[in-house]
């Protein structure tokens, strides 16, 4: 792994509280512990849990997420009025209390609010820990703790909180402000001419980082930018300061004379610091919009990572995504190149100030307290725009909203090919389809022409000649035989061929190569637990294979189409026989607990043995 999770610290009953950086493995600050408080019981629990977890074949990202959920649970047990349990009864009691508290957090507004999906994840992770720590059977854990299930359909996407128009207005404003404030710094110009989307006055100027006002100053400057004498423009100034403080003369003396002279002379004034930091924030926002990049890999970029010659043509930078444990690539249209070049000039200007700090060549840096250069962080913009008149009337857009808007844009441009959008967003297809394709009903009707309504069932690959789901035969005992992937109806020994709907790019069926049977015209499935369990076991084996090989081309060409075909088969049979939905759910529970079909279980065991032999670190 490229990251570490400090999970072992929960084995100490007496320890200081963790740092607040729960989601950033790189910035985690370990807490102090009392070494005499080490609990042998918890050490054994954690060993049992990790042994089971390592044998599940989870992706690094999944394992990391689950371990952090465990940290939350033990933080609750040990700090939030908990009993610091060291027994099974104590853990179960704390779990019940944990359930009540999380349910309350799901019903409130504010920073403590948790989404239902987050609550479900935390509760099921804690439940799995208790089961695996004490090596309980499914029935034993069920008698102690019922399994939490989502109350929402997986096919229902979350509606994003901002409209497309709000997002466009916000990003247009960010683009305009970046250019206006960056140009003012690079061209050494003050006050700064701006254009506000909701202020119809002409010749608007920004002059203060205190958010006092924007002033309209037509015909107040020479061609060289020098302010005209006070007596010539006092009437124009008066229009901005009727019955207000400061007076027009005070504004002239302070802003147009003193502050301007300090700016022009090169002094690092509060106004210039604000202008620089706002430029960084606005460029960061439009960078996310153009690239649809994740926040943390973007903030990790260094100037040396950028290849400007590749902007608009191919990946111009790549960085490690710690949450996923893999590298991500940055791509953008060619018209971002001009903005990047300007931003690099601005970044060079900041470097020329020779301020103290630990920016270490990072692309995104701000001027922080005591005039130190510091790494920009995802919350740096909140203080800049919270009370700023520049953003008055604009809906504030989060980084997630920006990625969601970008994802919808890419979906329209790619004509609904979510697989391409997933690659662009550096996400899985499932995550993209559920998290980055949700739009409000009005916009959906106007822009997508009902396409989003069918999107979840219309994800198709290159190996098909049809947009409709390709059916599968329902098997009977007399007219089929059981095989590792399900059943085969080719009793007469005919030459196997692809099912109608697959083209030559689909795997060619070959008896004995069971994965290829999924694409065969003779493939059949019994409406029972055995065949459903085989399919889900094969799916787990394919995911494990992909993890071991770590080969994106193999995953795209072999694993992904097979997994999609399995999901398609399960959808087809469940839609034709609603009673099978409970069977699929039961088989899924078996897979979740590591109980696989015998054939695929052996394959998974061999693969995981290879993975463990390569050495994984948590």
C-alpha positions in Angstrom: 0.0 0.0 0.0 1.0 3.6 -0.5 -0.7 4.7 2.7 -0.8 3.6 6.3 -3.8 3.5 8.7 -2.9 3.9 12.4 -5.5 1.3 13.5 -3.3 -0.4 16.1 -3.6 2.5 18.4 -7.2 1.4 19.3 -5.7 -1.5 21.3 -4.6 1.0 24.0 -7.3 1.8 26.5 -5.6 5.0 27.6 -4.6 7.2 24.7 -5.0 10.8 23.6 -7.7 11.7 21.0 -6.7 11.4 17.4 -6.0 14.4 15.2 -8.8 15.8 13.2 -7.3 14.7 9.8 -9.3 11.5 9.7 -9.5 11.4 5.9 -5.9 12.2 5.0 -3.4 9.5 5.7 -0.5 11.7 4.8 -1.3 14.4 7.3 -2.4 12.2 10.2 -0.9 13.2 13.5 -0.5 10.2 15.8 -1.8 10.5 19.4 0.1 9.6 22.5 -0.7 6.3 24.3 -0.1 4.8 27.7 1.9 1.7 26.8 0.8 0.0 30.1 -2.8 0.2 28.9 -2.3 -2.2 26.0 -5.3 -4.6 25.9 -4.4 -8.2 24.9 -8.1 -8.8 24.1 -8.2 -6.0 21.6 -4.9 -7.1 20.0 -6.4 -10.5 19.5 -9.6 -9.0 18.1 -7.7 -6.9 15.6 -5.5 -9.8 14.5 -8.6 -11.9 13.8 -10.3 -9.0 11.9 -7.2 -8.2 9.8 -6.7 -11.9 8.9 -10.3 -12.1 7.6 -10.0 -8.7 5.9 -6.8 -9.6 4.0 -8.4 -12.8 2.8 -11.4 -10.9 1.3 -9.4 -9.5 -1.6 -10.5 -5.9 -1.0 -9.1 -3.0 -2.9 -6.7 -0.8 -0.9 -9.3 1.9 -0.9 -12.0 -0.4 0.6 -9.7 -1.7 3.2 -8.6 1.8 4.2 -12.2 3.0 4.4 -13.2 0.1 6.6 -10.2 0.6 9.0 -11.1 4.3 9.4 -14.7 3.3 10.2 -13.3 1.1 12.9 -11.3 4.1 14.3 -14.6 6.0 14.4 -16.3 3.1 16.3 -13.5 2.8 18.9 -13.2 6.5 19.3 -16.9 6.4 20.2 -16.4 3.5 22.6 -13.4 5.0 24.3 -14.0 8.8 24.3 -17.7 9.6 23.9 -18.9 8.4 27.3 -18.0 4.8 26.3 -17.2 1.9 28.5 -13.8 1.0 26.8 -15.1 -2.5 26.2 -12.8 -5.6 26.3 -15.5 -8.2 26.2 -18.1 -9.3 23.7 -21.0 -8.1 25.9 -19.3 -4.7 26.2 -18.8 -4.4 22.4 -22.4 -5.4 21.7 -23.7 -2.8 24.3 -21.5 -0.1 22.8 -22.7 -1.1 19.3 -26.3 -0.6 20.4 -25.5 2.8 21.8 -23.5 3.6 18.6 -26.6 2.8 16.5 -28.8 5.2 18.5 -26.3 8.1 18.2 -25.7 7.6 14.5 -29.5 7.5 13.9 -29.7 10.8 15.7 -27.0 12.2 13.5 -29.0 11.2 10.5 -31.9 13.3 11.6 -30.2 16.6 12.3 -28.8 19.4 10.1 -25.4 20.9 10.3 -21.8 19.7 10.5 -22.8 16.6 12.5 -25.2 15.3 9.9 -24.4 11.9 8.4 -26.0 10.5 5.2 -27.9 7.2 5.5 -25.2 5.5 3.4 -22.5 6.7 5.8 -24.4 5.5 8.8 -25.0 2.1 7.1 -21.3 1.8 6.3 -20.2 2.5 9.8 -22.7 0.2 11.5 -22.0 -2.7 9.2 -18.2 -2.3 9.5 -18.5 -2.3 13.3 -20.8 -5.4 13.1 -18.3 -7.2 10.8 -15.5 -6.4 13.3 -17.4 -8.0 16.2 -18.2 -11.1 14.1 -14.7 -11.6 12.8 -13.0 -10.6 16.0 -14.8 -13.4 17.9 -15.1 -15.7 14.9 -18.8 -15.9 15.1 -21.0 -17.7 12.6 -23.7 -15.8 10.7 -26.4 -17.2 13.0 -24.4 -16.3 16.1 -23.9 -12.7 15.1 -27.5 -12.4 13.9 -28.7 -13.4 17.4 -26.6 -10.6 18.9 -26.9 -7.9 16.2 -29.3 -7.7 13.3 -27.7 -6.8 10.0 -28.3 -3.2 9.0 -29.8 -2.8 5.5 -30.2 0.2 3.3 -33.7 1.6 3.2 -33.0 3.2 -0.2 -32.9 1.6 -3.6 -29.5 1.3 -5.0 -30.8 2.5 -8.4 -31.8 5.9 -7.0 -29.1 8.5 -7.4 -28.6 11.4 -5.0 -29.9 14.6 -6.4 -27.2 17.2 -6.3 -27.8 20.3 -4.2 -27.2 22.9 -6.9 -28.7 23.6 -10.3 -26.7 23.6 -13.5 -27.3 27.3 -13.9 -26.0 28.0 -10.3 -22.9 26.0 -11.1 -22.3 27.8 -14.4 -22.7 31.2 -12.8 -20.3 30.4 -10.0 -17.6 29.0 -12.3 -17.9 31.9 -14.7 -17.4 34.3 -11.8 -14.4 32.3 -10.7 -12.9 32.4 -14.2 -13.5 36.2 -14.4 -12.1 36.9 -11.0 -9.0 34.8 -11.6 -8.1 36.7 -14.7 -8.9 40.1 -13.2 -7.0 39.7 -9.9 -4.1 37.8 -11.5 -3.7 40.5 -14.2 -3.8 43.2 -11.5 -0.9 41.5 -9.7 1.1 40.7 -12.8 0.5 44.1 -14.3 0.9 46.0 -11.0 -2.5 47.7 -11.2 -4.7 48.9 -8.3 -7.6 49.3 -7.7 -8.7 46.2 -9.6 -11.4 46.5 -12.3 -13.9 43.7 -11.9 -17.2 42.6 -13.4 -19.9 41.3 -11.0 -22.6 39.0 -12.5 -25.3 40.7 -10.3 -24.1 44.3 -10.3 -25.1 46.3 -13.4 -22.9 49.3 -12.7 -20.1 50.0 -15.1 -16.5 50.5 -14.3 -16.6 48.6 -11.1 -13.4 48.4 -9.0 -12.4 46.3 -6.0 -10.2 48.0 -3.5 -10.5 46.3 -0.1 -10.1 42.9 1.4 -12.5 43.8 4.2 -15.6 43.3 2.0 -16.7 46.9 2.4 -17.9 47.8 -1.1 -17.3 47.7 -4.8 -17.1 51.2 -6.3 -18.0 52.5 -9.7 -15.3 54.9 -11.0 -16.0 55.9 -14.6 -13.5 58.4 -16.1 -11.5 58.5 -12.9 -8.1 57.4 -14.2 -5.6 58.4 -16.9 -4.6 56.0 -19.7 -1.6 55.0 -17.5 -3.9 54.1 -14.6 -3.1 57.2 -12.5 -6.1 58.6 -10.5 -7.2 62.0 -11.6 -7.0 64.8 -9.1 -9.6 64.7 -6.4 -11.4 67.9 -7.4 -12.1 66.5 -10.9 -13.7 63.2 -9.7 -15.2 64.1 -6.3 -18.7 64.2 -7.8 -18.3 60.7 -9.2 -16.9 59.5 -5.9 -19.9 61.0 -4.1 -22.3 58.6 -5.9 -20.6 55.7 -4.1 -20.6 57.1 -0.6 -23.9 58.8 0.0 -24.6 58.8 3.7 -21.8 56.3 4.2 -18.5 56.1 5.8 -15.8 56.6 4.7 -16.3 59.9 3.1 -15.3 60.4 -0.6 -12.2 62.3 0.4 -11.1 59.7 2.9 -11.6 57.0 0.3 -9.6 59.0 -2.3 -6.7 59.6 0.1 -6.6 56.0 1.5 -7.5 53.8 -1.5 -6.5 55.8 -4.6 -3.4 57.4 -3.2 -1.9 55.6 -0.2 -3.0 52.0 -0.9 -2.3 52.4 -4.6 1.2 53.7 -4.0 2.0 50.9 -1.7 0.7 48.4 -4.2 2.7 49.9 -7.1 5.9 50.1 -5.1 5.8 46.3 -4.6 4.9 46.3 -0.9 3.0 43.1 0.2 -0.2 44.8 1.4 -3.2 43.0 2.9 -5.0 43.9 -0.4 -2.3 42.2 -2.5 -2.3 39.1 -0.2 -6.1 38.8 -0.6 -5.9 39.3 -4.4 -3.3 36.6 -4.7 -5.1 34.1 -2.5 -8.4 34.8 -4.3 -6.6 34.2 -7.6 -5.3 30.8 -6.3 -8.7 29.8 -5.1 -10.5 30.8 -8.3 -8.0 29.0 -10.5 -8.3 25.9 -8.3 -12.1 25.9 -8.9 -11.8 26.3 -12.6 -9.0 23.7 -12.7 -11.3 21.2 -11.0 -14.1 22.1 -13.4 -12.0 21.6 -16.5 -10.2 18.4 -15.3 -12.9 16.9 -13.1 -10.0 16.0 -10.8 -10.1 14.8 -7.2 -9.2 17.5 -4.7 -6.3 15.9 -2.9 -4.3 14.7 -5.9 -4.8 18.2 -7.3 -3.5 19.8 -4.2 -0.5 17.4 -4.3 0.6 18.7 -7.7 4.0 20.4 -8.0 5.0 22.8 -10.7 7.5 20.2 -12.0 4.6 17.7 -12.5 3.0 19.9 -15.2 3.9 19.4 -18.9 2.2 22.4 -20.6 2.9 21.0 -24.1 0.5 18.2 -23.5 -2.5 20.3 -22.3 -5.4 19.6 -24.7 -3.8 16.6 -26.3 -3.1 14.0 -23.6 -2.5 13.6 -19.9 -0.4 16.7 -18.8 0.3 15.5 -15.3 -0.3 12.5 -13.0 -0.3 12.1 -9.2 -0.9 9.4 -6.6 -4.4 9.2 -5.2 -3.9 8.1 -1.7 -7.5 7.3 -0.9 -7.6 4.8 -3.8 -4.0 3.7 -3.6 -3.2 4.3 -7.3 -2.1 7.0 -9.7 -4.5 9.3 -11.5 -4.0 11.3 -14.7 -5.0 14.9 -15.4 -6.4 15.9 -18.8 -8.0 19.1 -19.9 -9.2 20.9 -23.0 -6.7 23.1 -24.8 -8.3 26.4 -23.7 -7.2 25.7 -20.1 -3.6 26.1 -21.2 -3.8 29.9 -21.2 -5.1 29.9 -17.7 -2.4 27.5 -16.5 0.3 29.6 -18.1 -1.1 32.7 -16.3 -1.3 30.9 -13.0 2.3 29.6 -13.3 3.4 33.2 -13.8 1.4 34.2 -10.7 3.0 31.3 -8.8 6.4 32.5 -9.9 5.6 36.0 -8.7 4.8 34.5 -5.3 8.1 32.6 -5.3 9.9 35.8 -6.1 8.7 37.4 -2.8 11.1 35.0 -1.0 8.7 34.5 1.8 9.3 31.8 4.5 7.3 28.6 4.2 7.2 25.0 3.3 5.6 25.1 -0.1 8.2 22.8 -1.6 7.4 23.6 -5.3 3.7 22.8 -4.8 1.5 24.3 -7.5 -1.2 25.5 -5.2 0.1 27.7 -2.4 -1.3 30.6 -0.4 0.1 33.4 1.6 -0.9 32.6 5.1 -0.4 34.0 8.6 2.7 36.0 9.2 3.2 36.2 5.4 4.3 32.6 5.1 3.9 30.6 1.9 1.7 27.6 2.8 0.1 24.7 0.9 -3.4 25.6 -0.2 -6.0 23.3 1.3 -9.6 22.5 0.4 -11.0 24.8 3.1 -8.8 27.8 2.2 -11.4 29.5 0.1 -14.2 29.6 2.6 -12.9 32.6 4.5 -12.1 34.4 1.3 -15.6 34.3 -0.1 -17.8 34.0 2.9 -18.4 37.7 3.3 -17.0 38.9 0.0 -19.2 41.2 -2.1 -17.7 39.5 -5.1 -19.7 36.4 -4.5 -22.9 38.1 -3.2 -25.9 36.5 -4.9 -23.9 33.5 -6.1 -24.6 30.0 -4.8 -21.4 28.6 -3.2 -20.4 25.4 -4.9 -18.5 22.6 -3.3 -15.7 20.6 -4.9 -18.0 17.6 -5.1 -20.6 19.7 -6.9 -18.0 20.8 -9.4 -17.0 17.2 -10.1 -20.7 16.2 -10.4 -21.4 19.1 -12.9 -18.2 18.1 -14.8 -19.3 14.5 -14.9 -22.7 15.4 -16.3 -21.0 17.6 -18.9 -18.8 14.7 -20.0 -21.8 12.4 -20.1 -23.5 14.7 -22.6 -20.4 15.0 -24.7 -19.7 11.3 -24.7 -23.4 10.6 -25.5 -24.0 8.8 -22.3 -21.0 6.5 -22.3 -20.5 6.3 -18.5 -17.4 4.1 -18.9 -15.6 6.9 -20.6 -16.8 9.4 -17.9 -15.6 7.0 -15.2 -12.1 7.0 -16.7 -12.2 10.8 -16.9 -13.2 11.1 -13.3 -10.8 8.4 -12.1 -13.7 6.5 -10.6 -15.4 3.1 -11.0 -18.3 2.9 -13.3 -20.6 2.1 -10.4 -19.5 5.2 -8.5 -19.9 7.3 -11.6 -23.3 6.0 -12.4 -24.7 6.6 -8.9 -22.8 9.7 -7.8 -22.1 11.8 -10.9 -25.2 11.4 -13.1 -27.9 12.9 -10.9 -29.5 16.1 -12.0 -32.7 17.9 -11.1 -35.8 16.9 -12.9 -36.3 20.2 -14.9 -32.7 20.2 -16.2 -33.0 16.5 -16.9 -36.0 17.1 -19.1 -34.5 20.0 -20.9 -30.9 18.9 -21.4 -30.8 15.1 -21.3 -34.0 14.3 -23.1 -34.9 11.6 -20.6 -31.6 9.8 -21.2 -30.7 9.8 -17.5 -33.8 7.8 -16.7 -32.3 4.9 -18.6 -28.7 5.5 -17.9 -28.2 2.9 -15.2 -29.4 0.1 -17.5 -27.8 1.4 -20.7 -24.1 1.2 -19.7 -22.8 -0.8 -22.7 -19.4 -2.0 -23.8 -17.7 -2.4 -27.1 -18.6 -6.1 -27.5 -22.3 -5.7 -28.4 -24.5 -5.0 -31.4 -27.6 -4.1 -29.4 -28.5 -1.6 -26.8 -31.0 -4.0 -25.2 -30.1 -6.4 -22.4 -29.0 -9.8 -23.8 -31.2 -12.5 -22.4 -30.2 -15.8 -20.9 -31.8 -19.3 -21.0 -33.6 -20.5 -17.9 -32.3 -24.0 -17.3 -34.2 -27.2 -16.3 -32.6 -30.3 -14.8 -33.5 -32.6 -17.8 -32.2 -30.2 -20.5 -29.0 -28.9 -19.0 -25.9 -29.8 -17.0 -24.3 -27.9 -14.1 -21.0 -26.1 -14.8 -18.8 -23.8 -12.8 -20.5 -20.6 -13.9 -24.1 -21.8 -13.9 -25.5 -24.4 -16.3 -25.1 -25.4 -20.0 -28.0 -26.3 -22.3 -25.7 -27.7 -25.0 -26.7 -31.3 -24.3 -26.2 -32.4 -27.9 -22.6 -31.2 -28.0 -23.0 -28.5 -30.7 -20.1 -26.2 -31.4 -20.5 -23.3 -28.9 -21.0 -19.8 -30.4 -21.7 -16.3 -29.1 -25.2 -15.4 -28.0 -27.1 -13.2 -30.3 -26.3 -9.6 -29.5 -22.5 -10.0 -29.0 -20.0 -9.1 -31.8 -16.6 -10.6 -32.6 -15.0 -8.5 -29.8 -16.8 -10.5 -27.2 -15.0 -13.5 -25.8 -15.4 -16.6 -28.0 -17.0 -19.3 -26.0 -14.8 -22.3 -25.3 -15.9 -25.3 -23.3 -13.7 -25.6 -20.2 -12.9 -21.8 -20.1 -15.8 -21.1 -17.8 -15.6 -17.3 -17.9 -16.3 -17.4 -21.7 -19.5 -19.4 -21.1 -21.2 -16.1 -20.0 -21.2 -15.0 -23.6 -22.4 -18.4 -25.1 -25.8 -18.9 -26.7 -26.1 -22.2 -24.7 -25.4 -20.6 -21.3 -28.3 -21.2 -19.0 -29.1 -20.6 -15.3 -31.2 -22.5 -12.8 -33.5 -20.3 -10.8 -31.9 -21.5 -7.5 -29.3 -20.5 -5.0 -26.5 -22.8 -6.5 -26.3 -21.1 -9.8 -26.7 -17.6 -8.4 -23.9 -18.3 -5.9 -21.7 -19.5 -8.7 -22.1 -16.2 -10.6 -21.4 -14.1 -7.6 -18.3 -16.2 -6.7 -17.0 -15.8 -10.2 -17.5 -12.0 -9.9 -15.4 -12.0 -6.7 -12.7 -14.1 -8.4 -12.6 -11.7 -11.4 -12.2 -8.7 -9.0 -9.4 -10.6 -7.1 -7.7 -11.4 -10.4 -7.8 -7.7 -11.4 -6.4 -6.7 -8.1 -3.5 -9.2 -8.4 -2.6 -8.4 -12.0 -2.9 -4.6 -11.5 -3.2 -4.3 -15.3 -5.6 -1.7 -16.5 -5.7 -3.0 -20.1 -6.5 -6.5 -18.9 -9.2 -5.2 -16.6 -10.8 -3.1 -19.4 -10.6 -5.9 -22.0 -11.4 -9.0 -19.9 -12.6 -8.3 -16.4 -14.9 -5.4 -16.9 -17.0 -6.9 -19.7 -17.4 -10.2 -17.8 -18.5 -8.4 -14.6 -20.9 -6.3 -16.5 -22.3 -9.5 -18.1 -22.8 -11.1 -14.7 -24.7 -8.1 -13.4 -26.8 -8.1 -16.6 -27.7 -11.8 -16.1 -28.6 -11.2 -12.5 -30.8 -8.2 -13.4 -32.4 -10.3 -16.2 -33.3 -13.2 -14.0 -34.5 -11.1 -11.1 -36.8 -9.0 -13.4 -38.3 -12.2 -14.7 -38.6 -13.9 -11.3 -39.0 -11.4 -8.5 -38.6 -14.3 -6.0 -35.0 -14.6 -7.0 -34.2 -11.2 -5.5 -34.1 -12.7 -2.1 -32.0 -15.6 -3.4 -29.5 -13.1 -4.9 -29.4 -11.1 -1.6 -28.8 -14.3 0.4 -26.0 -15.4 -2.0 -24.5 -11.9 -1.7 -24.4 -12.2 2.1 -22.6 -15.5 1.7 -20.0 -13.9 -0.6 -19.7 -11.0 1.8 -18.7 -13.4 4.6 -16.2 -15.2 2.3 -18.3 -18.3 1.6 -17.7 -18.9 -2.1 -18.7 -21.7 -4.5 -16.2 -24.5 -4.2 -14.6 -24.1 -7.6 -14.2 -20.3 -7.5 -13.3 -20.5 -3.8 -10.2 -22.5 -4.6 -9.3 -20.0 -7.3 -9.7 -17.1 -5.0 -7.7 -18.8 -2.3 -4.7 -19.3 -4.7 -4.9 -15.7 -5.8 -5.0 -14.4 -2.3 -2.1 -16.6 -1.3 -0.1 -14.9 -4.0 -1.3 -11.5 -2.8 -0.3 -12.1 0.8 3.0 -13.5 -0.3 3.8 -10.2 -2.0 3.4 -8.5 1.4 0.7 -5.9 2.2 1.1 -3.3 4.9 -1.6 -1.4 6.8 
